[in-house]
Amino acid sequence: MLDNRNDDMELKLLLEALFQKYHYDFRGYSMASVKRRLSLAREKFGCRSYSQLQDRVLHEPAIFTELLSYLTVQVSELFRDPQYFKTIRERVVPHLRTYPSLKIWVAGCSTGEELYSFAILFREEGLEDRTMFYATDINTEALRKAESGVYDLDRIQLFTANHQKSGGKSSLSDYYTAAYGHATFDKSLRRRVVFSDHSLASDAVFAEMHLISCRNVLIYFDRELQDRAIGLFSDSLIRKWFLGLGSKESLRFSANADDFSEFSREERLYQKKGSK
């Protein structure tokens, strides 16, 4: 029991050190999730304790970049949960068509799969030229991969199936070239995209949005940080516009739940209420 208390104390000190040294704030993340990930990192770096890992991270900055890959989730796919994108295509896009210019925020974009899903969907629906996309994440290496638009070719079969299930109006192969085991998505899909480092734990609102998609990110936050993030989304969204969450996420117990009404319960799509 004492060892567990020591571990928990050392873990909190490590997270505080990461915030003070590198300005990355994981203190509001779910402790169970953080502990599981940093246990793997501790093994990777041959550290007997979190205190030893903290010492290495503070004195060997190159290790922090590797450590960040353990602390941030980078698992996604194009048109993941196809029904989510089909619902956006069929029920949200008609609302979006009524605006001459649009701003879409993909928060926690990881390596870019969701961003490209939206870029392709908006091109197919004729909305691309009036839209600015903002793709943000705290992991700069993940953002670099997102901006490159390069994915392993063995993932394309799943991406293609998801695209078709989402109501795709063309062939996914129209949007990438394949060579040497990789698929590179056309750079024209990025011409209206801003990739940026942004933390839901510490950064502020940066623009007014018509649609925010933040899926499978809040499940890694504690309740206080979830409330902060949803508050940011509420402050960012223009009245009557949309927020999409992951299939295991909900606004039900959020301090900001009253800011939204359910638009599609099954797909975790919400519409902002009130005036702005």
C-alpha positions as CSV (number, residue, x, y, z in Angstrom):
1,M,0.0,0.0,0.0
2,L,2.9,2.3,0.9
3,D,4.5,1.6,-2.5
4,N,1.3,2.6,-4.3
5,R,1.1,5.8,-2.4
6,N,4.7,6.6,-3.2
7,D,4.0,5.8,-6.9
8,D,1.0,8.1,-6.9
9,M,2.9,10.9,-5.3
10,E,5.9,10.5,-7.7
11,L,3.5,10.4,-10.7
12,K,1.9,13.7,-9.6
13,L,5.3,15.3,-9.2
14,L,6.3,14.1,-12.6
15,L,3.3,15.7,-14.2
16,E,3.9,18.9,-12.4
17,A,7.5,18.8,-13.6
18,L,6.4,18.3,-17.2
19,F,4.1,21.4,-16.9
20,Q,6.8,23.6,-15.3
21,K,9.6,22.5,-17.7
22,Y,7.8,22.0,-21.0
23,H,4.4,23.7,-20.5
24,Y,2.4,20.6,-21.3
25,D,-0.4,20.1,-18.8
26,F,-1.4,16.5,-18.1
27,R,-2.4,17.2,-14.5
28,G,-6.1,17.1,-15.4
29,Y,-5.9,13.8,-17.3
30,S,-7.4,10.6,-15.9
31,M,-4.9,9.3,-13.4
32,A,-5.6,5.7,-14.3
33,S,-4.9,6.3,-18.0
34,V,-1.8,8.4,-17.3
35,K,-0.4,5.8,-14.9
36,R,-0.9,3.0,-17.4
37,R,0.9,4.9,-20.1
38,L,3.7,6.2,-18.0
39,S,4.3,2.7,-16.6
40,L,5.0,1.6,-20.2
41,A,7.3,4.6,-20.7
42,R,9.1,3.8,-17.5
43,E,9.9,0.3,-18.7
44,K,10.9,1.7,-22.1
45,F,13.5,4.0,-20.6
46,G,14.7,1.5,-18.0
47,C,13.6,3.6,-15.0
48,R,12.8,1.9,-11.7
49,S,10.5,4.7,-10.5
50,Y,8.6,7.8,-11.7
51,S,11.1,9.9,-9.9
52,Q,13.9,8.4,-12.0
53,L,11.9,9.0,-15.1
54,Q,11.3,12.6,-14.0
55,D,15.1,13.1,-13.5
56,R,15.8,11.8,-17.0
57,V,13.1,13.9,-18.6
58,L,14.2,17.1,-16.9
59,H,17.9,16.6,-17.8
60,E,17.5,14.9,-21.2
61,P,15.0,17.0,-23.3
62,A,15.2,14.6,-26.2
63,I,13.4,12.0,-24.0
64,F,10.4,14.3,-23.6
65,T,9.5,14.0,-27.3
66,E,9.4,10.2,-27.0
67,L,7.5,10.5,-23.7
68,L,4.9,12.6,-25.4
69,S,4.0,9.8,-27.7
70,Y,3.0,7.7,-24.7
71,L,0.9,10.5,-23.2
72,T,-1.1,11.4,-26.3
73,V,-3.4,9.0,-28.1
74,Q,-2.6,8.5,-31.8
75,V,-5.1,5.9,-32.9
76,S,-7.5,6.9,-35.6
77,E,-8.7,6.1,-39.1
78,L,-10.3,7.9,-42.0
79,F,-14.1,8.1,-41.6
80,R,-13.8,6.3,-38.3
81,D,-17.4,5.4,-37.1
82,P,-18.8,6.0,-40.6
83,Q,-22.3,6.7,-39.4
84,Y,-21.0,9.8,-37.6
85,F,-19.8,11.2,-40.9
86,K,-23.0,10.0,-42.7
87,T,-25.1,11.9,-40.2
88,I,-23.0,15.0,-40.6
89,R,-23.4,14.6,-44.4
90,E,-27.1,14.2,-44.3
91,R,-28.2,16.3,-41.4
92,V,-25.5,18.9,-40.6
93,V,-24.4,19.8,-44.1
94,P,-27.8,21.2,-45.1
95,H,-27.4,23.7,-42.2
96,L,-23.8,24.5,-43.2
97,R,-24.9,25.3,-46.8
98,T,-26.8,28.3,-45.5
99,Y,-23.6,30.1,-44.6
100,P,-21.2,31.8,-47.1
101,S,-18.1,31.0,-45.1
102,L,-17.5,28.3,-42.5
103,K,-14.9,27.4,-39.8
104,I,-14.5,23.8,-38.7
105,W,-12.3,22.8,-35.8
106,V,-10.9,19.3,-35.5
107,A,-9.7,19.3,-31.9
108,G,-7.2,16.6,-30.9
109,C,-6.6,15.8,-34.6
110,S,-3.7,13.4,-33.9
111,T,-2.1,12.3,-37.2
112,G,-4.8,13.8,-39.3
113,E,-7.2,11.0,-40.3
114,E,-10.3,12.9,-39.1
115,L,-9.1,16.1,-40.7
116,Y,-8.8,14.5,-44.1
117,S,-12.2,12.8,-43.6
118,F,-13.8,16.2,-43.2
119,A,-11.8,17.8,-46.1
120,I,-12.9,15.0,-48.4
121,L,-16.6,15.1,-47.2
122,F,-16.7,18.9,-47.7
123,R,-15.2,18.6,-51.2
124,E,-17.8,16.0,-52.1
125,E,-20.6,18.3,-50.7
126,G,-19.3,21.4,-52.5
127,L,-18.4,23.2,-49.3
128,E,-14.6,23.1,-49.4
129,D,-14.0,26.4,-51.1
130,R,-16.0,28.3,-48.4
131,T,-14.5,26.5,-45.4
132,M,-11.4,27.0,-43.2
133,F,-10.4,23.9,-41.2
134,Y,-8.4,24.2,-38.0
135,A,-6.6,21.0,-37.0
136,T,-5.1,21.1,-33.5
137,D,-3.2,18.8,-31.2
138,I,-0.7,19.1,-28.4
139,N,1.7,16.6,-30.0
140,T,3.8,18.5,-32.6
141,E,5.2,15.2,-34.0
142,A,1.6,14.1,-34.7
143,L,0.8,17.4,-36.3
144,R,3.8,17.0,-38.6
145,K,2.5,13.6,-39.7
146,A,-0.9,15.1,-40.2
147,E,0.5,17.8,-42.4
148,S,2.4,15.3,-44.5
149,G,-0.8,13.3,-45.2
150,V,1.1,10.0,-45.6
151,Y,-0.3,6.7,-44.3
152,D,0.6,3.1,-44.6
153,L,-0.9,1.5,-47.7
154,D,-2.2,-1.5,-45.7
155,R,-4.6,0.9,-44.0
156,I,-6.3,2.1,-47.2
157,Q,-8.7,-0.9,-47.5
158,L,-10.3,0.0,-44.2
159,F,-10.3,3.7,-45.0
160,T,-12.0,3.0,-48.3
161,A,-14.7,0.8,-46.7
162,N,-15.4,3.5,-44.1
163,H,-15.6,6.2,-46.8
164,Q,-18.2,4.2,-48.7
165,K,-20.2,3.5,-45.5
166,S,-20.2,7.2,-44.7
167,G,-22.0,8.0,-47.9
168,G,-18.9,8.8,-50.0
169,K,-19.8,10.2,-53.5
170,S,-16.5,9.3,-55.2
171,S,-13.7,6.8,-55.0
172,L,-11.2,7.4,-52.1
173,S,-8.5,6.6,-54.6
174,D,-9.2,10.0,-56.2
175,Y,-7.6,11.7,-53.3
176,Y,-4.3,9.9,-52.9
177,T,-1.4,8.4,-54.8
178,A,0.2,5.1,-53.8
179,A,3.9,4.3,-53.9
180,Y,6.5,2.4,-51.9
181,G,4.0,1.0,-49.4
182,H,2.5,4.4,-48.6
183,A,-0.6,6.4,-49.6
184,T,0.0,10.2,-49.9
185,F,-3.1,12.3,-49.8
186,D,-3.3,15.2,-52.3
187,K,-1.9,18.4,-51.0
188,S,-4.9,20.3,-52.4
189,L,-6.9,18.8,-49.4
190,R,-4.7,20.9,-47.1
191,R,-4.9,24.2,-48.9
192,R,-7.6,25.5,-46.5
193,V,-6.2,23.8,-43.4
194,V,-4.4,25.5,-40.5
195,F,-2.4,23.0,-38.4
196,S,-1.6,24.3,-34.9
197,D,-0.4,23.3,-31.5
198,H,-3.3,23.9,-29.1
199,S,-4.0,22.4,-25.6
200,L,-7.5,22.0,-24.3
201,A,-6.0,22.0,-20.8
202,S,-4.4,25.4,-20.9
203,D,-5.1,27.4,-24.1
204,A,-8.0,29.7,-24.9
205,V,-10.6,30.1,-27.7
206,F,-9.0,31.3,-30.9
207,A,-12.0,31.7,-33.4
208,E,-15.8,31.4,-33.8
209,M,-16.7,28.0,-35.2
210,H,-19.6,26.4,-37.0
211,L,-18.7,22.8,-36.3
212,I,-16.3,21.4,-33.7
213,S,-15.4,17.7,-33.8
214,C,-13.5,16.4,-30.8
215,R,-13.8,12.6,-30.6
216,N,-12.2,10.2,-28.2
217,V,-10.2,12.9,-26.4
218,L,-12.4,13.7,-23.4
219,I,-12.4,10.1,-22.2
220,Y,-8.8,10.7,-21.1
221,F,-9.6,13.8,-19.0
222,D,-10.9,14.0,-15.5
223,R,-14.2,15.7,-14.9
224,E,-12.7,19.2,-14.2
225,L,-10.7,19.1,-17.4
226,Q,-13.7,17.8,-19.4
227,D,-15.7,20.8,-18.2
228,R,-12.9,23.1,-19.2
229,A,-12.7,21.7,-22.7
230,I,-16.5,21.7,-23.2
231,G,-16.6,25.3,-21.9
232,L,-14.0,26.2,-24.6
233,F,-16.2,24.5,-27.3
234,S,-19.3,26.4,-26.0
235,D,-17.4,29.7,-26.1
236,S,-16.1,28.9,-29.6
237,L,-19.4,27.8,-31.2
238,I,-21.7,30.3,-32.9
239,R,-25.3,30.0,-31.7
240,K,-27.2,26.9,-33.1
241,W,-24.0,25.3,-34.5
242,F,-22.6,21.9,-33.8
243,L,-20.3,19.8,-31.5
244,G,-19.4,16.2,-32.2
245,L,-18.0,13.9,-29.5
246,G,-16.8,10.3,-29.5
247,S,-19.2,7.3,-29.2
248,K,-18.3,6.8,-25.5
249,E,-18.5,10.5,-24.6
250,S,-21.4,12.6,-23.5
251,L,-22.4,16.0,-22.2
252,R,-24.8,14.5,-19.8
253,F,-22.8,15.3,-16.6
254,S,-21.0,18.3,-17.9
255,A,-21.2,21.7,-16.1
256,N,-21.9,23.1,-19.6
257,A,-24.6,20.6,-20.6
258,D,-27.3,23.3,-20.5
259,D,-25.5,25.1,-23.3
260,F,-26.4,22.4,-25.8
261,S,-29.3,20.3,-27.0
262,E,-29.0,16.8,-28.4
263,F,-29.0,16.8,-32.2
264,S,-28.2,13.1,-32.7
265,R,-28.0,11.0,-29.6
266,E,-26.7,8.0,-31.4
267,E,-23.8,9.9,-33.0
268,R,-23.1,12.2,-30.0
269,L,-23.9,15.3,-32.0
270,Y,-25.0,18.4,-30.1
271,Q,-26.3,21.8,-31.1
272,K,-25.5,25.0,-29.2
273,K,-28.4,26.8,-27.7
274,G,-28.9,30.4,-26.7
275,S,-27.4,33.6,-28.2
276,K,-23.9,34.8,-28.9
